[in-house]
């Protein structure tokens, strides 16, 4: 994890604790071993949906930070590796993390972390 991501994580945890918020964090992995993985084949816009369930439901919909911690991919044209992680459909009990690639990048696996905070 880059130093700036670590600093951001610490600042978010300190501010959440100062305001009496619940903090939950975890890791996820998604790869071509999972059913429906299409990021390693073809070209164009391709997505994979990863479901996250929080350890304990929040009282309100939490804020969420998602980071990419690693990947295995074959670069596309010009050496570009295209990967995007986006949290979606955040509820009190969990969320969806959308893993996306495009162009001719071939993504075999991604690893990431999340931090959810709220009441």
VEXLOZA-63799 format. One line per field, with one value per residue: x, y, z of N, C-alpha, C, O, CB in turn; residue in one letter. Coordinates in pm, 1 decimal, decimal comma, m for minus. Glycine has a CB too. Example, Ala and Ser with C-alpha at 12.3 -4.5 7.8 and 13.67 -1.06 7.14 Angstrom:
BEGIN
n_u: [1319,0 / 1285,0]
n_v: [m569,0 / m225,0]
n_w: [780,0 / 708,0]
ca_u: [1230,0 / 1367,0]
ca_v: [m450,0 / m106,0]
ca_w: [780,0 / 714,0]
c_u: [1320,0 / 1290,0]
c_v: [m330,0 / 3,0]
c_w: [780,0 / 787,0]
o_u: [1423,6 / 1340,9]
o_v: [m331,9 / 113,8]
o_w: [846,5 / 803,9]
cb_u: [1130,8 / 1408,4]
cb_v: [m447,3 / m59,8]
cb_w: [904,6 / 572,5]
resn: [A / S]
This chain:
BEGIN
n_u: [85,4 / 56,8 / 224,0 / 61,4 / m195,1 / m196,6 / m175,9 / m418,5 / m598,8 / m545,3 / m616,7 / m891,8 / m980,6 / m919,9 / m1079,1 / m1332,0 / m1350,2 / m1341,2 / m1589,1 / m1756,1 / m1808,7 / m1868,3 / m1625,3 / m1530,2 / m1323,4 / m1176,0 / m1051,9 / m1044,4 / m1053,4 / m1045,6 / m1072,1 / m987,1 / m1067,0 / m1312,7 / m1663,9 / m1811,8 / m1614,5 / m1481,0 / m1275,5 / m1030,5 / m1049,4 / m1124,3 / m1211,6 / m1271,8 / m1519,6 / m1540,5 / m1672,5 / m1666,7 / m1847,5 / m1811,2 / m1919,9 / m1958,2 / m1996,2 / m2060,3 / m1914,1 / m2077,2 / m2396,2 / m2444,1 / m2595,7 / m2676,6 / m2637,6 / m2308,2 / m2002,7 / m1761,4 / m1438,3 / m1233,7 / m950,5 / m700,5 / m486,3 / m326,2 / m255,5 / m284,4 / m202,7 / m212,8 / m61,4 / m224,1 / m250,4 / 24,0 / 128,9 / m46,4 / m223,8 / m540,6 / m748,4 / m1021,6 / m1171,7 / m1479,0 / m1699,1 / m2035,9 / m2394,8 / m2418,6 / m2514,3 / m2660,0 / m2575,1 / m2379,8 / m2197,8 / m2139,4 / m1857,2 / m1739,9 / m1539,2 / m1349,8 / m1235,5 / m1100,1 / m1058,4 / m788,2 / m677,4 / m590,3 / m703,5 / m621,1 / m645,1 / m738,2 / m661,6 / m781,1 / m865,0 / m1100,7 / m1261,2 / m1511,9 / m1714,0 / m1930,1 / m2239,2]
n_v: [m117,0 / 219,9 / 504,8 / 734,8 / 622,3 / 478,8 / 686,4 / 820,1 / 617,8 / 600,9 / 861,4 / 858,9 / 657,0 / 769,9 / 1003,3 / 885,7 / 737,8 / 948,9 / 1060,9 / 868,8 / 646,9 / 334,0 / 113,7 / m93,8 / m324,7 / m497,9 / m753,7 / m849,7 / m1080,1 / m1144,4 / m1344,4 / m1530,2 / m1777,0 / m1753,2 / m1786,2 / m1654,1 / m1468,8 / m1249,1 / m1088,4 / m1162,4 / m1236,5 / m1147,6 / m816,2 / m464,1 / m309,4 / m471,8 / m633,2 / m741,7 / m852,0 / m825,3 / m944,3 / m809,0 / m870,7 / m715,3 / m761,9 / m697,0 / m551,1 / m204,8 / 79,9 / 288,6 / 363,8 / 307,5 / 498,9 / 428,0 / 312,3 / 196,8 / 11,8 / m82,3 / m347,7 / m525,3 / m693,1 / m921,0 / m921,1 / m900,9 / m670,9 / m440,8 / m281,7 / m72,8 / m122,2 / m75,0 / m134,8 / m176,9 / m113,0 / m77,7 / m13,6 / 5,1 / 96,4 / m0,5 / 3,7 / 24,1 / m86,9 / m118,9 / m367,1 / m459,6 / m448,2 / m399,2 / m455,2 / m331,5 / m456,0 / m353,5 / m359,5 / m250,6 / m186,7 / m367,9 / m498,1 / m771,7 / m907,9 / m1114,9 / m1149,4 / m968,6 / m797,8 / m650,4 / m402,2 / m288,8 / m26,7 / 44,4 / 287,7 / 424,0 / 487,7]
n_w: [0,0 / m82,6 / 66,9 / 83,7 / 74,2 / 311,3 / 499,0 / 443,8 / 521,3 / 798,3 / 880,0 / 817,3 / 991,1 / 1244,0 / 1241,4 / 1216,5 / 1453,9 / 1635,4 / 1601,7 / 1694,6 / 1527,7 / 1359,3 / 1236,9 / 976,3 / 809,4 / 533,2 / 308,6 / m38,6 / m312,5 / m655,2 / m943,0 / m1246,2 / m1162,6 / m1054,8 / m1106,0 / m1397,2 / m1455,9 / m1684,5 / m1760,3 / m1858,6 / m2117,5 / m2458,5 / m2586,0 / m2531,1 / m2312,6 / m2007,7 / m1720,3 / m1375,2 / m1097,3 / m754,5 / m447,9 / m126,5 / 213,0 / 513,4 / 839,5 / 1055,9 / 1036,5 / 955,4 / 1121,5 / 963,8 / 611,8 / 523,8 / 460,8 / 209,7 / 128,2 / m126,7 / m224,6 / m460,6 / m424,9 / m554,1 / m867,9 / m1147,2 / m1472,7 / m1834,4 / m2033,4 / m2256,2 / m2575,6 / m2636,5 / m2388,5 / m2180,1 / m1878,4 / m1781,5 / m1521,8 / m1307,6 / m996,3 / m834,5 / m580,0 / m540,2 / m501,2 / m216,6 / 96,9 / 427,1 / 505,7 / 330,8 / 16,4 / m336,5 / m531,9 / m819,5 / m1066,2 / m1331,3 / m1670,5 / m1986,2 / m2342,1 / m2483,1 / m2267,1 / m2057,0 / m1776,6 / m1518,2 / m1242,3 / m945,2 / m641,5 / m345,9 / m94,4 / 150,0 / 335,1 / 550,8 / 701,3 / 944,5 / 1121,1]
ca_u: [0,0 / 137,3 / 224,8 / m54,6 / m312,5 / m187,2 / m209,2 / m562,2 / m666,2 / m529,5 / m699,1 / m1032,6 / m1009,4 / m916,5 / m1197,7 / m1449,4 / m1352,4 / m1370,4 / m1732,4 / m1829,9 / m1855,5 / m1828,8 / m1532,1 / m1505,9 / m1236,3 / m1153,7 / m983,3 / m1115,1 / m976,3 / m1129,8 / m984,1 / m1047,9 / m1118,7 / m1451,3 / m1765,6 / m1851,7 / m1499,9 / m1462,7 / m1176,9 / m908,8 / m1075,9 / m1193,6 / m1173,0 / m1381,3 / m1558,4 / m1576,5 / m1683,2 / m1693,1 / m1909,8 / m1766,3 / m2011,3 / m1896,9 / m2089,3 / m1993,3 / m1920,4 / m2196,1 / m2466,0 / m2439,7 / m2727,0 / m2703,5 / m2551,4 / m2174,3 / m1911,9 / m1675,3 / m1315,3 / m1183,4 / m817,0 / m641,5 / m360,5 / m245,3 / m322,6 / m209,9 / m263,5 / m132,1 / m86,5 / m282,2 / m178,6 / 106,4 / 169,6 / m143,8 / m306,8 / m657,5 / m827,3 / m1094,8 / m1255,1 / m1579,9 / m1803,5 / m2171,8 / m2504,8 / m2378,9 / m2626,8 / m2618,0 / m2522,2 / m2270,8 / m2188,1 / m2087,1 / m1739,8 / m1735,3 / m1404,4 / m1369,6 / m1124,2 / m1146,5 / m955,6 / m743,9 / m612,6 / m633,4 / m684,9 / m641,6 / m680,7 / m718,7 / m673,3 / m810,5 / m908,0 / m1206,6 / m1286,8 / m1645,2 / m1732,6 / m2058,7 / m2305,0]
ca_v: [0,0 / 341,5 / 584,1 / 824,3 / 542,2 / 448,7 / 810,4 / 840,8 / 518,7 / 641,6 / 981,1 / 819,2 / 583,4 / 862,7 / 1089,8 / 803,2 / 709,2 / 1073,8 / 1088,3 / 752,2 / 565,8 / 195,4 / 95,1 / m231,8 / m332,5 / m633,8 / m774,2 / m933,8 / m1126,7 / m1188,1 / m1395,7 / m1615,2 / m1896,5 / m1725,2 / m1800,0 / m1530,2 / m1379,8 / m1229,7 / m982,8 / m1216,3 / m1267,9 / m1049,9 / m675,7 / m373,2 / m292,1 / m595,9 / m612,9 / m851,7 / m802,7 / m893,7 / m913,4 / m794,4 / m867,1 / m663,8 / m851,5 / m654,1 / m444,5 / m68,5 / 139,6 / 370,0 / 326,8 / 359,1 / 548,1 / 316,1 / 338,2 / 74,1 / 28,0 / m192,8 / m382,0 / m604,7 / m746,9 / m999,6 / m884,7 / m889,8 / m536,9 / m426,2 / m197,4 / 31,3 / m159,6 / m27,6 / m225,1 / m95,2 / m172,4 / 18,2 / m67,9 / 103,8 / 44,4 / 30,2 / m58,9 / 15,5 / m98,8 / m134,1 / m502,2 / m493,0 / m369,6 / m462,1 / m389,0 / m354,6 / m461,4 / m322,6 / m334,6 / m211,2 / m196,9 / m506,0 / m548,8 / m903,4 / m909,6 / m1249,6 / m1144,8 / m844,1 / m804,7 / m518,0 / m383,4 / m189,3 / 23,8 / 102,5 / 354,5 / 489,2 / 461,1]
ca_w: [0,0 / m88,4 / 189,4 / 85,2 / 107,5 / 454,6 / 570,8 / 428,3 / 604,7 / 937,6 / 901,1 / 817,1 / 1114,5 / 1357,1 / 1236,8 / 1243,6 / 1597,8 / 1706,7 / 1590,9 / 1742,6 / 1416,5 / 1345,0 / 1126,0 / 938,2 / 692,9 / 486,9 / 182,2 / m134,3 / m427,4 / m766,2 / m1047,6 / m1347,8 / m1095,8 / m1014,4 / m1209,7 / m1461,9 / m1480,0 / m1829,0 / m1779,8 / m1918,8 / m2257,3 / m2540,5 / m2585,0 / m2498,4 / m2172,9 / m1940,2 / m1575,3 / m1282,6 / m974,3 / m632,4 / m338,8 / 5,0 / 325,8 / 632,4 / 955,7 / 1130,1 / 963,5 / 1007,9 / 1149,6 / 844,8 / 499,6 / 554,1 / 358,1 / 174,4 / 54,6 / m188,0 / m282,0 / m535,0 / m360,1 / m644,9 / m985,4 / m1244,3 / m1599,9 / m1954,7 / m2088,0 / m2388,5 / m2670,1 / m2576,5 / m2253,3 / m2080,5 / m1798,9 / m1746,5 / m1413,0 / m1224,7 / m889,8 / m794,5 / m491,6 / m584,8 / m426,5 / m75,9 / 189,0 / 566,8 / 525,1 / 240,2 / m106,2 / m457,3 / m587,7 / m963,6 / m1121,7 / m1473,4 / m1761,5 / m2118,9 / m2444,8 / m2503,3 / m2145,4 / m2008,8 / m1631,1 / m1465,2 / m1100,3 / m870,1 / m496,4 / m294,3 / 43,8 / 167,7 / 469,2 / 562,0 / 830,1 / 962,6 / 1249,5]
c_u: [90,1 / 122,6 / 102,3 / m182,6 / m313,8 / m226,1 / m358,6 / m640,1 / m661,2 / m617,2 / m847,5 / m1068,4 / m1012,3 / m1041,3 / m1324,5 / m1461,2 / m1389,4 / m1520,1 / m1816,6 / m1882,5 / m1797,8 / m1736,1 / m1516,6 / m1418,1 / m1216,5 / m1080,8 / m1070,6 / m1019,6 / m1075,5 / m1037,5 / m1061,8 / m1096,5 / m1264,9 / m1545,8 / m1802,0 / m1738,3 / m1477,3 / m1352,6 / m1048,5 / m927,1 / m1139,2 / m1134,9 / m1295,2 / m1408,7 / m1605,5 / m1577,8 / m1702,5 / m1748,9 / m1865,7 / m1856,8 / m1937,3 / m2007,9 / m2011,4 / m2009,3 / m2044,7 / m2265,2 / m2449,4 / m2581,8 / m2772,3 / m2611,6 / m2413,7 / m2107,1 / m1814,1 / m1555,5 / m1264,5 / m1046,7 / m776,4 / m506,7 / m271,2 / m325,8 / m226,0 / m277,5 / m161,7 / m162,7 / m147,5 / m191,9 / m100,3 / 148,7 / 72,2 / m213,6 / m420,8 / m741,8 / m894,8 / m1175,5 / m1353,0 / m1681,1 / m1940,2 / m2271,4 / m2468,4 / m2504,7 / m2571,5 / m2546,3 / m2403,0 / m2269,5 / m2143,4 / m1963,3 / m1732,3 / m1589,4 / m1420,2 / m1236,0 / m1182,2 / m1028,7 / m918,2 / m663,3 / m673,0 / m600,4 / m719,9 / m686,5 / m660,3 / m733,8 / m698,4 / m849,9 / m1021,0 / m1211,2 / m1422,5 / m1657,1 / m1864,8 / m2115,3 / m2359,2]
c_v: [123,5 / 422,2 / 675,2 / 748,2 / 506,7 / 570,4 / 837,2 / 744,5 / 557,8 / 763,1 / 947,1 / 745,5 / 675,7 / 949,8 / 1009,4 / 771,9 / 832,5 / 1104,2 / 966,2 / 661,5 / 424,2 / 185,7 / m54,5 / m231,4 / m478,0 / m635,0 / m858,4 / m972,1 / m1174,3 / m1231,7 / m1480,2 / m1748,5 / m1877,8 / m1736,3 / m1663,3 / m1433,2 / m1369,5 / m1128,6 / m1031,0 / m1251,3 / m1149,0 / m910,4 / m592,6 / m370,3 / m425,4 / m572,7 / m745,2 / m788,6 / m890,3 / m849,4 / m912,9 / m790,2 / m820,6 / m763,0 / m824,9 / m545,2 / m309,8 / m20,4 / 225,7 / 322,0 / 389,4 / 424,8 / 435,4 / 363,9 / 203,6 / 102,4 / m99,8 / m223,1 / m468,8 / m651,0 / m833,9 / m975,3 / m889,1 / m754,0 / m542,3 / m341,4 / m88,8 / 1,6 / m117,9 / m144,1 / m139,6 / m169,1 / m59,1 / m59,8 / 40,8 / 39,5 / 90,0 / m38,9 / m80,3 / 13,3 / m107,2 / m267,6 / m537,0 / m403,8 / m458,9 / m384,0 / m430,2 / m346,5 / m448,5 / m313,2 / m300,8 / m218,5 / m343,0 / m559,6 / m683,7 / m911,4 / m1048,7 / m1249,8 / m1004,1 / m874,3 / m663,1 / m521,4 / m282,0 / m147,5 / 91,3 / 167,0 / 429,3 / 455,0 / 319,3]
c_w: [0,0 / 40,3 / 196,9 / 120,4 / 255,6 / 537,2 / 563,2 / 517,2 / 751,9 / 968,6 / 905,3 / 945,3 / 1234,9 / 1358,3 / 1265,4 / 1391,9 / 1678,7 / 1704,9 / 1626,8 / 1633,4 / 1422,6 / 1223,7 / 1100,7 / 814,6 / 655,1 / 354,6 / 90,7 / m246,5 / m532,9 / m879,2 / m1147,2 / m1290,0 / m1053,5 / m1134,1 / m1266,4 / m1490,5 / m1630,7 / m1860,1 / m1846,9 / m2066,3 / m2327,5 / m2532,1 / m2551,0 / m2349,2 / m2115,1 / m1790,0 / m1502,1 / m1155,6 / m857,6 / m517,3 / m205,8 / 109,4 / 447,9 / 747,6 / 1039,6 / 1048,2 / 1033,8 / 1036,2 / 1031,5 / 733,2 / 521,4 / 433,0 / 331,3 / 93,8 / 3,3 / m247,7 / m355,0 / m470,4 / m447,9 / m764,4 / m1064,7 / m1378,0 / m1712,3 / m2015,0 / m2227,5 / m2476,5 / m2597,5 / m2434,4 / m2144,3 / m2010,9 / m1746,1 / m1642,5 / m1335,8 / m1121,6 / m848,1 / m700,6 / m542,5 / m493,3 / m279,8 / 11,0 / 331,6 / 588,9 / 436,0 / 117,4 / m221,2 / m496,6 / m733,8 / m1008,4 / m1272,6 / m1546,0 / m1897,5 / m2216,3 / m2463,6 / m2384,4 / m2108,2 / m1860,2 / m1579,5 / m1320,0 / m1046,0 / m722,1 / m447,5 / m148,4 / 46,4 / 313,4 / 466,0 / 698,0 / 831,1 / 1098,9 / 1251,7]
o_u: [188,0 / 23,5 / 44,7 / m269,6 / m419,7 / m300,7 / m420,2 / m737,0 / m761,9 / m684,1 / m921,1 / m1175,0 / m1099,6 / m1103,0 / m1415,3 / m1570,2 / m1460,5 / m1571,6 / m1935,0 / m1991,1 / m1693,2 / m1765,3 / m1492,7 / m1435,4 / m1237,8 / m1051,9 / m1159,8 / m919,2 / m1176,7 / m937,7 / m1182,9 / m1160,9 / m1333,0 / m1511,5 / m1820,8 / m1762,6 / m1456,7 / m1338,0 / m966,1 / m831,6 / m1199,3 / m1025,8 / m1407,0 / m1330,6 / m1699,5 / m1493,2 / m1747,6 / m1702,1 / m1880,4 / m1869,3 / m1862,3 / m2103,4 / m1908,6 / m2106,2 / m2109,3 / m2198,4 / m2441,7 / m2677,6 / m2891,7 / m2517,4 / m2403,0 / m2150,0 / m1786,3 / m1569,0 / m1253,4 / m1027,5 / m813,6 / m421,3 / m152,6 / m448,8 / m104,1 / m395,7 / m40,9 / m278,4 / m124,8 / m71,5 / m152,5 / 199,2 / 106,2 / m257,0 / m398,8 / m799,4 / m832,2 / m1239,9 / m1313,8 / m1742,9 / m1957,4 / m2235,7 / m2485,4 / m2590,6 / m2450,3 / m2465,5 / m2332,4 / m2331,9 / m2114,2 / m1963,7 / m1719,9 / m1523,9 / m1495,4 / m1136,8 / m1301,4 / m916,1 / m1004,1 / m588,8 / m792,7 / m483,7 / m833,0 / m758,4 / m575,4 / m808,3 / m643,3 / m865,8 / m1034,6 / m1171,1 / m1445,3 / m1616,0 / m1905,4 / m2045,3 / m2418,3]
o_v: [129,7 / 410,3 / 691,7 / 802,3 / 504,7 / 558,7 / 873,1 / 784,6 / 548,7 / 766,9 / 1000,9 / 768,8 / 661,3 / 968,6 / 1059,6 / 778,9 / 822,7 / 1167,0 / 960,4 / 605,1 / 399,7 / 243,4 / m131,8 / m148,4 / m568,7 / m530,4 / m929,6 / m905,3 / m1236,9 / m1165,7 / m1499,4 / m1825,8 / m1974,8 / m1700,7 / m1567,6 / m1325,2 / m1471,1 / m1087,4 / m949,2 / m1291,2 / m1061,8 / m888,8 / m643,6 / m422,2 / m485,7 / m500,1 / m844,9 / m683,3 / m1012,5 / m729,7 / m1005,8 / m713,8 / m879,0 / m838,7 / m917,8 / m456,1 / m302,9 / m74,2 / 234,7 / 246,9 / 511,2 / 407,7 / 355,2 / 445,5 / 107,8 / 204,5 / m210,4 / m134,8 / m484,2 / m648,5 / m822,8 / m1005,3 / m881,9 / m724,6 / m635,5 / m331,5 / m21,6 / 90,2 / m125,2 / m239,6 / m41,9 / m274,1 / 41,8 / m159,4 / 155,8 / m60,9 / 205,1 / m129,0 / m189,6 / 100,8 / m103,0 / m279,8 / m634,1 / m297,7 / m577,2 / m260,9 / m548,3 / m243,7 / m523,9 / m265,6 / m320,7 / m251,5 / m431,2 / m656,4 / m706,3 / m920,5 / m1095,0 / m1340,5 / m929,5 / m963,9 / m567,2 / m627,3 / m199,8 / m221,9 / 184,0 / 109,4 / 489,4 / 398,7 / 277,3]
o_w: [74,4 / 112,5 / 304,4 / 188,6 / 318,3 / 634,4 / 663,6 / 581,6 / 822,2 / 1071,9 / 988,1 / 1002,3 / 1320,5 / 1463,2 / 1331,6 / 1448,8 / 1778,8 / 1797,4 / 1593,5 / 1646,7 / 1482,9 / 1118,9 / 1193,5 / 725,3 / 735,6 / 296,4 / 136,8 / m271,2 / m501,3 / m908,2 / m1135,6 / m1360,9 / m1020,2 / m1246,8 / m1191,2 / m1544,4 / m1697,1 / m1975,1 / m1887,8 / m2132,9 / m2264,6 / m2479,4 / m2543,0 / m2269,5 / m2166,9 / m1737,9 / m1558,5 / m1112,2 / m860,6 / m491,7 / m175,8 / 95,2 / 482,5 / 752,4 / 1088,3 / 995,9 / 1156,4 / 980,8 / 1002,7 / 758,7 / 535,9 / 318,9 / 420,5 / 2,7 / 79,7 / m313,7 / m315,7 / m461,5 / m418,9 / m762,7 / m1051,9 / m1394,9 / m1689,5 / m2045,0 / m2304,7 / m2453,1 / m2508,5 / m2365,5 / m2026,2 / m2075,4 / m1674,6 / m1671,1 / m1303,5 / m1154,4 / m828,6 / m736,0 / m582,6 / m417,4 / m225,9 / m0,1 / 352,5 / 681,0 / 463,1 / 114,9 / m203,9 / m495,1 / m766,6 / m991,0 / m1334,4 / m1490,9 / m1921,0 / m2178,8 / m2460,6 / m2399,4 / m2126,2 / m1822,2 / m1594,5 / m1277,8 / m1094,9 / m682,3 / m501,6 / m87,6 / m44,2 / 402,9 / 388,3 / 798,7 / 731,7 / 1183,0 / 1351,3]
cb_u: [m97,2 / 97,2 / 353,1 / m70,3 / m316,2 / m44,8 / m130,7 / m603,9 / m603,0 / m381,9 / m672,8 / m1063,5 / m906,1 / m790,3 / m1208,8 / m1443,2 / m1216,7 / m1292,1 / m1766,3 / m1943,0 / m1818,6 / m1953,6 / m1393,5 / m1639,2 / m1100,3 / m1284,9 / m846,1 / m1240,3 / m875,6 / m1228,0 / m870,3 / m948,6 / m1032,3 / m1462,0 / m1890,9 / m1951,5 / m1370,3 / m1593,5 / m1143,6 / m863,7 / m1166,5 / m1336,2 / m1112,3 / m1507,1 / m1669,3 / m1478,4 / m1799,3 / m1562,4 / m2065,4 / m1614,4 / m2126,9 / m1807,7 / m2156,3 / m2050,0 / m1794,9 / m2158,6 / m2615,4 / m2368,2 / m2721,8 / m2682,1 / m2613,2 / m2086,6 / m1838,1 / m1753,6 / m1207,5 / m1281,6 / m713,5 / m626,1 / m387,6 / m186,5 / m378,3 / m206,1 / m325,9 / m161,1 / 42,9 / m422,0 / m275,6 / 33,9 / 301,8 / m248,1 / m225,0 / m742,9 / m737,2 / m1187,9 / m1168,9 / m1651,4 / m1780,8 / m2193,5 / m2542,7 / m2285,9 / m2715,2 / m2739,7 / m2630,7 / m2280,6 / m2090,3 / m2193,8 / m1607,4 / m1824,5 / m1328,2 / m1447,7 / m1027,8 / m1208,5 / m830,9 / m660,3 / m627,8 / m563,9 / m772,9 / m515,1 / m597,0 / m820,0 / m544,6 / m919,4 / m789,9 / m1344,3 / m1174,2 / m1756,1 / m1615,9 / m2156,4 / m2418,9]
cb_v: [m0,3 / 426,7 / 667,5 / 893,6 / 414,9 / 402,7 / 930,4 / 823,2 / 381,0 / 673,0 / 1083,7 / 731,2 / 473,5 / 950,6 / 1159,2 / 673,7 / 656,3 / 1190,7 / 1134,6 / 796,6 / 631,9 / 101,8 / 161,8 / m308,3 / m263,9 / m707,9 / m841,1 / m861,4 / m1241,1 / m1074,2 / m1477,7 / m1640,6 / m1930,3 / m1584,4 / m1870,2 / m1462,9 / m1432,2 / m1183,8 / m920,8 / m1339,0 / m1390,8 / m1045,1 / m632,5 / m413,1 / m185,0 / m710,0 / m518,2 / m937,7 / m801,3 / m862,1 / m1013,9 / m666,2 / m1007,8 / m525,0 / m835,6 / m602,0 / m478,4 / 27,1 / 224,8 / 523,4 / 372,9 / 246,6 / 681,3 / 211,0 / 410,7 / 20,5 / 63,2 / m158,4 / m452,7 / m723,8 / m633,2 / m1153,8 / m746,3 / m1006,7 / m456,9 / m364,3 / m134,8 / 159,9 / m100,8 / 63,3 / m295,4 / m62,4 / m260,0 / 109,9 / m117,0 / 163,0 / 91,5 / m13,4 / m192,9 / 135,2 / m224,2 / m123,6 / m601,0 / m637,6 / m251,3 / m464,8 / m426,5 / m250,8 / m595,2 / m191,0 / m457,6 / m67,5 / m112,5 / m515,3 / m447,7 / m1020,5 / m800,0 / m1329,4 / m1246,4 / m733,6 / m867,4 / m454,1 / m337,2 / m244,8 / 122,5 / m4,3 / 451,1 / 448,6 / 562,3]
cb_w: [122,9 / m209,6 / 197,7 / m51,1 / 22,7 / 491,5 / 513,0 / 281,5 / 584,9 / 967,9 / 790,9 / 695,5 / 1136,1 / 1351,5 / 1099,2 / 1163,1 / 1643,5 / 1644,4 / 1450,0 / 1825,7 / 1284,0 / 1329,8 / 1156,2 / 912,8 / 720,1 / 474,7 / 203,8 / m190,6 / m387,4 / m813,0 / m986,5 / m1460,1 / m973,4 / m951,1 / m1153,8 / m1378,8 / m1407,4 / m1892,6 / m1647,9 / m1842,7 / m2268,9 / m2502,1 / m2721,5 / m2573,1 / m2159,8 / m1977,3 / m1543,1 / m1253,1 / m986,7 / m600,7 / m335,2 / 12,4 / 350,7 / 671,6 / 1042,1 / 1274,6 / 949,2 / 908,4 / 1279,4 / 873,6 / 362,9 / 605,7 / 401,9 / 95,8 / 144,7 / m296,8 / m172,0 / m688,6 / m230,1 / m572,8 / m1073,6 / m1206,8 / m1591,4 / m2056,2 / m2092,0 / m2379,7 / m2770,1 / m2579,4 / m2224,1 / m2147,0 / m1680,9 / m1873,3 / m1317,4 / m1311,7 / m768,0 / m918,5 / m344,7 / m732,2 / m490,5 / m36,1 / 154,8 / 660,6 / 501,1 / 198,1 / m88,1 / m573,9 / m509,1 / m1041,1 / m1081,3 / m1489,7 / m1770,1 / m2116,6 / m2407,6 / m2630,0 / m2027,4 / m2089,0 / m1560,9 / m1478,4 / m1019,2 / m915,1 / m429,8 / m374,9 / 133,9 / 122,1 / 517,3 / 541,0 / 859,2 / 852,1 / 1275,3]
resn: [X / X / X / X / X / X / X / X / X / X / X / X / X / X / X / X / X / X / X / X / X / X / X / X / X / X / X / X / X / X / X / X / X / X / X / X / X / X / X / X / X / X / X / X / X / X / X / X / X / X / X / X / X / X / X / X / X / X / X / X / X / X / X / X / X / X / X / X / X / X / X / X / X / X / X / X / X / X / X / X / X / X / X / X / X / X / X / X / X / X / X / X / X / X / X / X / X / X / X / X / X / X / X / X / X / X / X / X / X / X / X / X / X / X / X / X / X / X / X]
